[in-house]
Amino acid sequence: MSGLIPLTERELKKWYRNPVFFITGLLQPIFWILLFGSSFNLTSVFSGAGAAGTREELAVFGTTSYITFVLGGILTTSSLFTALFSGTSIIFDRRLGNMSRFLVSPIHRSSIVFSKILSTTVRILVQSIILVGAAALIPGGLVLSNGMSLLGVLIIISALIMIAFSFSAIFSIIAIRLKRQETIFGIINLINLPLLFASYALFPSKFFPAWLATVAEYNPVSWSAQAIRYVILNGTLTGSVLQQTMYYMLYLLMLTVFMLVVVYFVSEKEIRD
Amino acid sequence: MVHNGDKMSEDYIIVTEKLAKTYPGGIKAVKGIDLKIKKGQIYGFLGPNGAGKTTTIKMLSTSIKPTSGTSTIMGYDIIENSMEVRRTIGVVPQDLTTDEDLKGIENLEMVAKFYDMPLNDARKKARELLELVDLTEFGDKYVSTYSGGMRKRLELIVGLIHDPAVLFLDEPTLGLDVQTRTKMWDYIRKIKNEFGMTIVLTSHYLEEVDELADIISIIDHGKIIVTGTSEELKKSLQGDIVEATFASPDQAKVFGAYVNAIDPTFPKENVVRMKVKDSDREVPAIMQYMMKNSLSPTRFNVSKPSLDQVFLDYTGREIREEEAGDTRKMQMNMRRLRR
């Protein structure tokens, strides 16, 4: 894979050297947490009813802080929205001519696509760190009432990596043969809201009608959001919560491995000028 | 007038047999090409846009797979050993392939890494190449600040960073002004002489091929029509043109009866135009003939055939400018070059 490292370097240089691209990428997670976490504060609905309200609140959300509840969802969604665009640069490379150089170089064709996926994943991890920082700093923000374990941190990081990887992979594959970036923007617009709202990213499962809950159970966004949420709410995972989290992680891992194989074979064969 | 036949096959760096490409939709871009390219030559493909030049180069440089036929470069099969082929060759595609958001030197270093070159070697080679094309002071500038000519020069050396044995140049001066074009020719000659590289060049500019190529293949509608040196091709037209003007029509008639004249015509009654096989040998004989018959021309002109005439003669038409091809990409490239 002699192409993967230089191509990923290229992508990252293009990212951190473009001030608008770089700063908006870093501001986006802060907006997410400020606007969603504050104005969308669902837990406040319950807070008027005194001790009974708090009990209900804890039963539904597992916490009295909506930001604490929603952080796993926002981390996942912000990763998702960044990942959706990772395919567009493949189209630009082809339109601008850079692709012609890659195709005559002795590199695996899949490394062109993997470099997009890898650089997107790096960007998402940087965004996520900022997001967690912002969530912790704002008033009424993140409360780790049950602490945090090393396993928990590992789960958060790997869930985000797997979501970033899988969705950048899906959208890179879509872009491999496309000639116009408008097409991929159309697909992104079509798919982003259903992915977000048919998941447990922003709302607890108790809010969902049965049919939507079934859909949400199969949505990878839910898997990552729930796994991260369990870690944040519980600190140390035990019993059935640990089991459920591990199931979500396993689904994510299966999706990631599947996408890894698909990207490899499709891009080796199909990528072209 | 086909270029000299089979010698030992190891003399040839590139050999192709019946190489053909049909694109989806049934467009037959290349219809079976046989090539033998010798080491150290500049081999030129001359043909209009859409003739199959770029498709041929893309097949040889392993960007696209041929539909049928075979080819080897330095003994490596372009399909079976495509990675080895890519390590052996350097390519300067028609597109602008360098990244505008990176510096000149960063583009060179990135491509060097594709070839697993150690960073120090890559830096040294990059500096050397920048100097070769007079871009030394611009290596640390972003490519987005380059002019069109500088951009093309950078493209040229990106294809050279790993010291390839063969260099493919696809329309190296497309869209450049005449002055910049001449400068590019100098660089290409310099590359041939300094690195002893075999160069395969495509162009639809007659002067470019005439100026640079040792061997020329005229290609049209996906087929090679004729191959030879520029001299051979011109000679194959069966002669140079001799035109003489005389004081009287009678004298012209006598001159028109010259024994070695081919197709003598009389554009005016006192003007004779004829073809002769080889003007260098024929002119002295013509002079003697004129003295013997007391002919005294008021004007006498000998012209060797140009590659234009060769093209016209073999394809039955003038070489077309700007047609077919990927116009969208070409326009985009032109726009970027114009800055």
Boltz contact constraints between the chains, C-beta under 6 A:
constraints:
  - contact:
      token1: [A, 2]
      token2: [B, 116]
      max_distance: 6.0
  - contact:
      token1: [A, 3]
      token2: [B, 114]
      max_distance: 6.0
  - contact:
      token1: [A, 6]
      token2: [B, 110]
      max_distance: 6.0
  - contact:
      token1: [A, 6]
      token2: [B, 113]
      max_distance: 6.0
  - contact:
      token1: [A, 10]
      token2: [B, 110]
      max_distance: 6.0
  - contact:
      token1: [A, 14]
      token2: [B, 101]
      max_distance: 6.0
  - contact:
      token1: [A, 97]
      token2: [B, 95]
      max_distance: 6.0
  - contact:
      token1: [A, 97]
      token2: [B, 96]
      max_distance: 6.0
  - contact:
      token1: [A, 97]
      token2: [B, 97]
      max_distance: 6.0
  - contact:
      token1: [A, 98]
      token2: [B, 97]
      max_distance: 6.0
  - contact:
      token1: [A, 98]
      token2: [B, 99]
      max_distance: 6.0
  - contact:
      token1: [A, 100]
      token2: [B, 93]
      max_distance: 6.0
  - contact:
      token1: [A, 100]
      token2: [B, 95]
      max_distance: 6.0
  - contact:
      token1: [A, 100]
      token2: [B, 97]
      max_distance: 6.0
  - contact:
      token1: [A, 101]
      token2: [B, 97]
      max_distance: 6.0
  - contact:
      token1: [A, 103]
      token2: [B, 63]
      max_distance: 6.0
  - contact:
      token1: [A, 104]
      token2: [B, 61]
      max_distance: 6.0
  - contact:
      token1: [A, 104]
      token2: [B, 63]
      max_distance: 6.0
  - contact:
      token1: [A, 104]
      token2: [B, 91]
      max_distance: 6.0
  - contact:
      token1: [A, 105]
      token2: [B, 114]
      max_distance: 6.0
  - contact:
      token1: [A, 106]
      token2: [B, 83]
      max_distance: 6.0
  - contact:
      token1: [A, 106]
      token2: [B, 86]
      max_distance: 6.0
  - contact:
      token1: [A, 106]
      token2: [B, 87]
      max_distance: 6.0
  - contact:
      token1: [A, 107]
      token2: [B, 114]
      max_distance: 6.0
